[in-house]
């Protein structure tokens, strides 16, 4: 009896430590906790899989596409979808599937680049405006001025100045969506700059830049990641809108918006020219938004309780 009690006394600390380790490994403080929560969301998992397929198609477009996107074959113009032409052909005999696959490159490139550009500019403006109260008002009034314009009209105005080019589309849309990121980062900066750990960092003589980088910006990453996914969706949709209106990338560059625009006059005669690229655009934007919703639920405990 005494021997069993002694063994229990020796094993108890290790059992308690092991139980504590297991609990700590699945707590919200774990760096992989939000990943597990995201993967438990079926809609987010399906959306991630769909975007992975679209990304793979875009990367392997020269291998997967059966023809060059701008190859003209008048003998096969306005062919219906078949085994030879999966998405049919347009009014010039160009393979719509090949053009849609190459168009995914531009859409994803613009969406991701706009997210990076808007996040970098908006984060810098939001951090500076929220941390330094003296320049908060001037910076935010500039952001208010940009937000006063409808986003698509502001993008068209910038494109009219810069000219049709993919890099100009990225620059224009980055400017358009910077105020949304700036306001988000500014709000988190105003909240975090009054926290005790920031006051302690100031008290020990830490400079402003390390404080903003280590203690304020890092605590703004969760909402920033969620907003970034929505900016990707907005960027893809805005690029398609600009291309549809003829104010986006050059006409010889296939994009989902330009393909839909070219098929719009013949929608009743050749519906497949606009429908298939439009469905890809719709599904990609929807998948990106669903991933953003899943990230919001995974990173925000309050939304999970609701």
Sine and cosine of phi, psi and omega as CSV:
sin_phi,cos_phi,sin_psi,cos_psi,sin_omega,cos_omega
0.00,0.00,-0.71,0.71,0.01,-1.00
-0.92,0.40,-0.56,0.83,-0.01,-1.00
-0.92,0.39,-0.67,0.74,0.01,-1.00
-0.91,0.41,-0.62,0.79,0.04,-1.00
-0.91,0.42,-0.61,0.79,0.03,-1.00
-0.91,0.41,-0.64,0.76,0.03,-1.00
-0.90,0.43,-0.63,0.77,0.02,-1.00
-0.90,0.44,-0.62,0.79,0.01,-1.00
-0.92,0.40,-0.54,0.84,0.02,-1.00
-0.97,0.25,-0.60,0.80,-0.06,-1.00
-0.98,0.21,-0.48,0.88,-0.10,-1.00
-0.82,0.57,-0.73,0.69,0.01,-1.00
-0.87,0.49,-0.63,0.77,0.00,-1.00
-0.93,0.36,-0.61,0.79,0.03,-1.00
-0.91,0.41,-0.65,0.76,0.02,-1.00
-0.91,0.41,-0.66,0.75,0.02,-1.00
-0.90,0.43,-0.66,0.75,0.01,-1.00
-0.91,0.42,-0.65,0.76,0.02,-1.00
-0.91,0.42,-0.66,0.75,0.04,-1.00
-0.90,0.44,-0.62,0.78,0.00,-1.00
-0.91,0.42,-0.67,0.75,0.02,-1.00
-0.89,0.45,-0.66,0.75,0.00,-1.00
-0.92,0.38,-0.65,0.76,-0.03,-1.00
-0.93,0.36,-0.43,0.90,-0.03,-1.00
-0.96,0.27,-0.26,0.97,-0.02,-1.00
-0.88,-0.48,0.20,0.98,0.03,-1.00
-0.98,0.21,0.32,-0.95,0.02,-1.00
-0.86,0.52,-0.31,0.95,0.02,-1.00
-0.96,0.28,-0.26,0.97,0.01,-1.00
-0.92,0.38,0.67,-0.74,-0.03,-1.00
-0.92,0.40,-0.33,0.94,-0.02,-1.00
-0.97,-0.23,0.12,0.99,-0.05,-1.00
-0.91,0.41,-0.69,0.73,-0.02,-1.00
-0.94,0.35,-0.47,0.88,0.06,-1.00
-0.92,0.40,-0.66,0.75,0.03,-1.00
-0.90,0.43,-0.66,0.75,0.03,-1.00
-0.90,0.43,-0.62,0.79,0.02,-1.00
-0.91,0.42,-0.65,0.76,-0.01,-1.00
-0.95,0.30,-0.26,0.96,0.09,-1.00
-0.99,0.13,-0.09,1.00,0.03,-1.00
-1.00,-0.06,0.94,-0.35,-0.07,-1.00
-0.88,0.48,-0.64,0.77,-0.01,-1.00
-0.90,0.43,-0.65,0.76,0.01,-1.00
-0.92,0.39,-0.63,0.78,0.00,-1.00
-0.91,0.41,-0.70,0.71,0.05,-1.00
-0.89,0.46,-0.62,0.78,0.01,-1.00
-0.92,0.40,-0.66,0.75,0.05,-1.00
-0.88,0.47,-0.66,0.75,0.04,-1.00
-0.90,0.44,-0.66,0.75,0.01,-1.00
-0.91,0.42,-0.70,0.71,0.02,-1.00
-0.91,0.42,-0.54,0.84,0.06,-1.00
-0.90,0.43,-0.63,0.78,0.03,-1.00
-0.92,0.40,-0.70,0.71,0.01,-1.00
-0.89,0.46,-0.66,0.75,0.03,-1.00
-0.89,0.45,-0.64,0.77,0.03,-1.00
-0.91,0.42,-0.65,0.76,0.05,-1.00
-0.88,0.47,-0.66,0.75,-0.01,-1.00
-0.91,0.40,-0.66,0.75,-0.03,-1.00
-0.93,0.36,-0.66,0.75,-0.07,-1.00
-0.99,-0.12,0.41,0.91,-0.04,-1.00
-0.83,0.56,-0.69,0.72,0.01,-1.00
-0.89,0.46,-0.42,0.91,-0.01,-1.00
-1.00,0.01,-0.64,0.77,-0.10,-1.00
-0.99,0.15,-0.64,0.77,-0.06,-1.00
-0.90,0.44,0.78,-0.62,-0.02,-1.00
-0.96,0.28,-0.25,0.97,-0.02,-1.00
-0.52,-0.86,0.24,-0.97,0.10,-1.00
-0.92,0.38,0.59,-0.81,-0.09,-1.00
-0.90,0.43,-0.45,0.89,-0.03,-1.00
-0.95,-0.30,0.27,0.96,0.02,-1.00
-0.96,0.29,0.85,-0.53,-0.05,-1.00
-0.99,-0.14,0.78,-0.62,0.03,-1.00
-0.72,-0.69,1.00,0.07,-0.08,-1.00
-0.85,0.52,-0.42,0.91,-0.02,-1.00
-0.92,0.39,-0.40,0.92,-0.03,-1.00
-0.91,-0.41,0.50,0.87,-0.03,-1.00
-0.94,0.35,0.64,-0.77,0.04,-1.00
0.83,0.56,0.64,0.77,0.10,-0.99
-0.97,0.23,0.65,-0.76,0.03,-1.00
-0.95,0.31,0.32,-0.95,0.05,-1.00
-0.84,0.54,0.72,-0.69,-0.03,-1.00
-0.43,-0.90,-0.10,-1.00,0.03,-1.00
-0.93,0.36,-0.45,0.89,0.05,-1.00
-0.99,0.17,-0.64,0.77,0.02,-1.00
-0.80,-0.59,0.98,-0.19,-0.12,-0.99
-0.87,0.48,-0.65,0.76,0.01,-1.00
-0.96,-0.28,0.23,0.97,-0.03,-1.00
0.98,0.19,-0.16,-0.99,0.04,-1.00
-0.79,-0.62,0.32,-0.95,-0.02,-1.00
-1.00,-0.09,-0.23,-0.97,-0.09,-1.00
-0.93,0.37,-0.26,0.96,0.04,-1.00
-0.97,-0.24,0.04,1.00,-0.02,-1.00
0.99,0.11,0.24,0.97,0.02,-1.00
-0.99,0.15,0.61,-0.79,-0.03,-1.00
-0.95,0.32,0.88,-0.47,-0.07,-1.00
-0.93,0.37,-0.58,0.81,0.02,-1.00
-0.89,0.45,-0.69,0.72,0.03,-1.00
-0.89,0.46,-0.67,0.74,0.00,-1.00
-0.93,0.38,-0.59,0.81,0.02,-1.00
-0.93,0.37,-0.62,0.78,0.02,-1.00
-0.92,0.40,-0.69,0.72,0.05,-1.00
-0.93,0.36,-0.53,0.85,0.05,-1.00
-0.91,0.42,-0.47,0.88,0.05,-1.00
-0.89,0.47,-0.51,0.86,0.03,-1.00
-0.87,0.49,-0.76,0.66,-0.04,-1.00
-0.91,0.41,-0.69,0.73,-0.05,-1.00
-0.89,0.45,-0.74,0.67,0.00,-1.00
-0.93,0.37,-0.63,0.78,0.04,-1.00
-0.88,0.48,-0.72,0.70,0.00,-1.00
-0.92,0.40,-0.71,0.71,-0.02,-1.00
-0.87,0.50,-0.75,0.66,-0.02,-1.00
-0.93,0.36,-0.64,0.77,0.00,-1.00
-0.92,0.38,-0.63,0.77,0.05,-1.00
-0.90,0.44,-0.64,0.77,0.04,-1.00
-0.87,0.49,-0.71,0.71,0.00,-1.00
-0.91,0.41,-0.74,0.67,-0.03,-1.00
-0.89,0.45,-0.73,0.68,0.00,-1.00
-0.92,0.40,-0.59,0.81,0.00,-1.00
-0.93,0.38,-0.68,0.73,-0.01,-1.00
-0.91,0.42,-0.78,0.63,-0.02,-1.00
-0.92,0.40,-0.69,0.72,-0.01,-1.00
-0.92,0.40,-0.60,0.80,0.02,-1.00
-0.91,0.41,-0.68,0.73,0.01,-1.00
-0.90,0.44,-0.72,0.69,0.00,-1.00
-0.90,0.43,-0.69,0.72,-0.01,-1.00
-0.91,0.42,-0.65,0.76,0.04,-1.00
-0.90,0.44,-0.73,0.68,-0.03,-1.00
-0.91,0.41,-0.69,0.73,-0.02,-1.00
-0.92,0.39,-0.62,0.78,-0.02,-1.00
-0.98,0.22,-0.47,0.88,-0.05,-1.00
-1.00,0.05,-0.63,0.78,-0.02,-1.00
-0.96,-0.27,0.96,-0.26,-0.10,-0.99
-0.91,0.41,-0.42,0.91,-0.06,-1.00
-0.93,0.38,-0.55,0.84,-0.02,-1.00
-0.96,-0.26,0.15,0.99,0.02,-1.00
-0.89,0.45,-0.76,0.65,-0.07,-1.00
-0.89,0.45,-0.75,0.66,0.01,-1.00
-0.87,0.50,-0.68,0.73,-0.02,-1.00
-0.91,0.41,-0.67,0.74,-0.03,-1.00
-0.94,0.33,-0.49,0.87,0.07,-1.00
-0.94,0.35,-0.56,0.83,0.10,-1.00
-0.91,0.42,-0.67,0.74,0.05,-1.00
-0.89,0.45,-0.63,0.78,0.06,-1.00
-0.88,0.47,-0.63,0.77,0.03,-1.00
-0.89,0.45,-0.64,0.77,0.04,-1.00
-0.93,0.37,-0.62,0.79,0.00,-1.00
-0.96,0.27,-0.27,0.96,0.00,-1.00
-0.93,0.37,-0.43,0.90,0.03,-1.00
-1.00,0.07,0.62,-0.78,0.20,-0.98
-0.85,0.53,0.66,-0.75,-0.15,-0.99
-0.85,0.53,-0.68,0.73,-0.05,-1.00
-0.94,0.35,-0.59,0.81,0.03,-1.00
-0.93,0.37,-0.64,0.77,0.05,-1.00
-0.90,0.43,-0.65,0.76,0.03,-1.00
-0.90,0.43,-0.65,0.76,0.03,-1.00
-0.90,0.44,-0.65,0.76,0.01,-1.00
-0.89,0.45,-0.66,0.75,0.02,-1.00
-0.92,0.38,-0.65,0.76,0.01,-1.00
-0.92,0.40,-0.56,0.83,0.05,-1.00
-0.90,0.43,-0.48,0.88,0.03,-1.00
-0.99,0.15,-0.66,0.75,-0.10,-1.00
-1.00,0.08,-0.55,0.83,-0.04,-1.00
0.98,-0.19,0.33,-0.95,-0.05,-1.00
-0.96,0.29,0.90,-0.44,0.06,-1.00
-0.22,-0.98,0.48,-0.88,-0.03,-1.00
-0.89,0.45,-0.68,0.73,0.00,-1.00
-0.92,0.40,-0.51,0.86,0.06,-1.00
-0.94,0.34,-0.58,0.81,0.09,-1.00
-0.89,0.46,-0.69,0.73,0.01,-1.00
-0.89,0.46,-0.70,0.72,0.00,-1.00
-0.90,0.43,-0.68,0.73,-0.03,-1.00
-0.90,0.43,-0.73,0.69,-0.03,-1.00
-0.95,0.32,-0.50,0.87,0.08,-1.00
-0.89,0.45,-0.66,0.75,0.05,-1.00
-0.90,0.43,-0.64,0.77,-0.06,-1.00
-0.90,0.44,-0.66,0.75,-0.10,-0.99
-0.99,-0.13,0.03,1.00,0.07,-1.00
-0.89,0.45,-0.67,0.75,-0.01,-1.00
-0.85,0.52,-0.57,0.82,0.02,-1.00
-0.89,0.45,-0.70,0.72,0.02,-1.00
-0.93,0.37,-0.65,0.76,-0.03,-1.00
-0.88,0.48,-0.67,0.74,0.00,-1.00
-0.92,0.39,-0.63,0.78,0.02,-1.00
-0.90,0.44,-0.75,0.66,-0.03,-1.00
-0.92,0.39,-0.60,0.80,0.03,-1.00
-0.88,0.47,-0.67,0.74,-0.01,-1.00
-0.90,0.43,-0.66,0.75,0.04,-1.00
-0.94,0.34,-0.53,0.85,0.04,-1.00
-0.92,0.39,-0.69,0.72,0.03,-1.00
-0.87,0.49,-0.56,0.83,0.01,-1.00
-0.97,0.23,-0.66,0.75,-0.10,-1.00
-0.98,0.18,-0.45,0.89,-0.07,-1.00
-0.93,0.36,-0.26,0.97,0.03,-1.00
-0.99,-0.16,0.09,1.00,-0.01,-1.00
-0.97,0.25,0.46,-0.89,-0.04,-1.00
-0.86,0.52,-0.57,0.82,-0.04,-1.00
-0.93,0.37,-0.50,0.87,0.08,-1.00
-0.95,0.32,-0.67,0.74,0.07,-1.00
-0.88,0.47,-0.61,0.80,0.04,-1.00
-0.92,0.40,-0.63,0.77,0.03,-1.00
-0.90,0.44,-0.63,0.77,0.06,-1.00
-0.91,0.41,-0.62,0.79,-0.06,-1.00
-0.91,0.42,-0.52,0.85,0.00,-1.00
-1.00,0.02,0.09,1.00,0.10,-0.99
1.00,-0.02,0.28,0.96,0.02,-1.00
-0.94,0.33,0.62,-0.78,-0.02,-1.00
-0.97,0.26,0.24,-0.97,-0.10,-0.99
-0.91,0.42,-0.68,0.73,-0.06,-1.00
-0.88,0.47,-0.74,0.67,0.07,-1.00
-0.88,0.48,-0.56,0.83,0.03,-1.00
-0.90,0.43,-0.72,0.69,0.00,-1.00
-0.91,0.41,-0.59,0.81,-0.05,-1.00
-0.97,0.24,-0.70,0.72,-0.13,-0.99
-1.00,0.03,-0.62,0.79,-0.16,-0.99
-0.96,-0.29,-0.42,0.91,-0.05,-1.00
-0.97,-0.23,-0.80,0.60,-0.05,-1.00
-0.91,0.41,-0.65,0.76,-0.02,-1.00
-0.90,0.44,-0.50,0.86,0.05,-1.00
-0.99,0.13,-0.04,1.00,0.07,-1.00
-0.98,-0.21,0.03,1.00,-0.11,-0.99
-0.92,0.38,-0.62,0.78,-0.07,-1.00
-0.85,0.52,-0.84,0.55,0.05,-1.00
-0.91,0.41,-0.46,0.89,-0.01,-1.00
-0.94,0.35,-0.62,0.78,0.04,-1.00
-0.90,0.44,-0.69,0.72,0.01,-1.00
-0.89,0.46,-0.73,0.68,0.00,-1.00
-0.90,0.44,-0.55,0.83,0.01,-1.00
-0.89,0.46,-0.61,0.79,0.03,-1.00
-0.90,0.43,-0.63,0.78,0.04,-1.00
-0.93,0.36,-0.56,0.83,0.04,-1.00
-0.91,0.42,-0.59,0.81,0.08,-1.00
-0.86,0.51,-0.73,0.68,0.01,-1.00
-0.89,0.45,-0.69,0.73,0.02,-1.00
-0.90,0.44,-0.63,0.78,0.00,-1.00
-0.91,0.42,-0.68,0.74,0.03,-1.00
-0.89,0.46,-0.70,0.71,-0.01,-1.00
-0.92,0.38,-0.64,0.77,0.01,-1.00
-0.92,0.38,-0.62,0.78,0.05,-1.00
-0.90,0.44,-0.64,0.76,0.05,-1.00
-0.90,0.43,-0.62,0.79,0.02,-1.00
-0.91,0.41,-0.69,0.72,0.03,-1.00
-0.90,0.44,-0.67,0.74,0.01,-1.00
-0.92,0.39,-0.59,0.81,0.04,-1.00
-0.89,0.45,-0.60,0.80,0.00,-1.00
-0.99,0.10,-0.09,1.00,0.00,-1.00
0.99,0.13,0.27,0.96,-0.02,-1.00
-0.92,-0.40,0.30,0.95,-0.05,-1.00
-0.97,-0.26,-0.82,-0.57,-0.02,-1.00
-0.96,0.29,0.23,-0.97,0.01,-1.00
-0.84,0.55,0.50,-0.86,-0.08,-1.00
-0.87,0.50,-0.47,0.88,-0.03,-1.00
-0.99,0.17,-0.04,1.00,0.04,-1.00
-0.99,-0.11,0.88,-0.47,-0.04,-1.00
-0.96,0.28,0.78,-0.62,0.13,-0.99
-0.71,-0.71,0.32,-0.95,-0.01,-1.00
-0.87,0.50,-0.65,0.76,-0.01,-1.00
-0.91,0.42,-0.68,0.73,0.00,-1.00
-0.93,0.36,-0.56,0.83,0.04,-1.00
-0.92,0.39,-0.69,0.72,0.05,-1.00
-0.88,0.47,-0.64,0.77,0.00,-1.00
-0.91,0.42,-0.65,0.76,0.00,-1.00
-0.93,0.38,-0.50,0.87,0.00,-1.00
-1.00,0.01,-0.16,0.99,-0.06,-1.00
-0.88,0.47,-0.66,0.75,0.01,-1.00
-0.90,0.44,-0.41,0.91,-0.03,-1.00
-0.92,-0.39,0.58,0.82,-0.10,-1.00
-0.90,0.44,-0.62,0.78,0.01,-1.00
-0.97,0.25,-0.52,0.85,-0.02,-1.00
-0.99,0.11,-0.66,0.75,-0.04,-1.00
-0.69,-0.72,0.97,0.23,-0.08,-1.00
-0.91,0.42,-0.47,0.88,-0.11,-0.99
-0.92,0.40,-0.41,0.91,-0.02,-1.00
-0.89,0.45,-0.63,0.78,-0.02,-1.00
-0.99,-0.11,-0.52,0.86,-0.15,-0.99
-0.94,0.33,-0.73,0.68,-0.08,-1.00
-0.91,0.41,-0.75,0.66,0.10,-1.00
-0.89,0.45,-0.57,0.82,0.05,-1.00
-0.90,0.43,-0.63,0.78,0.05,-1.00
-0.91,0.42,-0.64,0.77,0.06,-1.00
-0.89,0.46,-0.66,0.75,0.04,-1.00
-0.89,0.45,-0.73,0.69,0.00,-1.00
-0.87,0.49,-0.73,0.68,-0.04,-1.00
-0.92,0.39,-0.60,0.80,0.00,-1.00
-0.93,0.37,-0.70,0.72,0.03,-1.00
-0.91,0.42,-0.66,0.76,0.02,-1.00
-0.90,0.44,-0.69,0.73,0.00,-1.00
-0.89,0.45,-0.64,0.77,0.01,-1.00
-0.91,0.42,-0.65,0.76,0.04,-1.00
-0.91,0.41,-0.63,0.78,0.03,-1.00
-0.91,0.41,-0.59,0.80,0.08,-1.00
-0.91,0.41,-0.64,0.77,0.06,-1.00
-0.88,0.47,-0.65,0.76,0.06,-1.00
-0.90,0.44,-0.65,0.76,0.03,-1.00
-0.91,0.42,-0.64,0.77,0.06,-1.00
-0.91,0.41,-0.62,0.78,0.04,-1.00
-0.88,0.47,-0.69,0.73,0.01,-1.00
-0.93,0.38,-0.57,0.82,-0.04,-1.00
-0.97,0.24,-0.56,0.83,-0.09,-1.00
-1.00,-0.05,-0.27,0.96,-0.05,-1.00
-0.90,-0.44,0.96,-0.28,-0.01,-1.00
-0.88,0.48,-0.52,0.85,-0.02,-1.00
-0.91,0.42,-0.61,0.79,0.04,-1.00
-0.93,0.38,-0.54,0.84,0.04,-1.00
-0.92,0.38,-0.61,0.80,0.02,-1.00
-0.93,0.38,-0.51,0.86,0.04,-1.00
-0.95,0.30,0.00,0.00,0.00,0.00
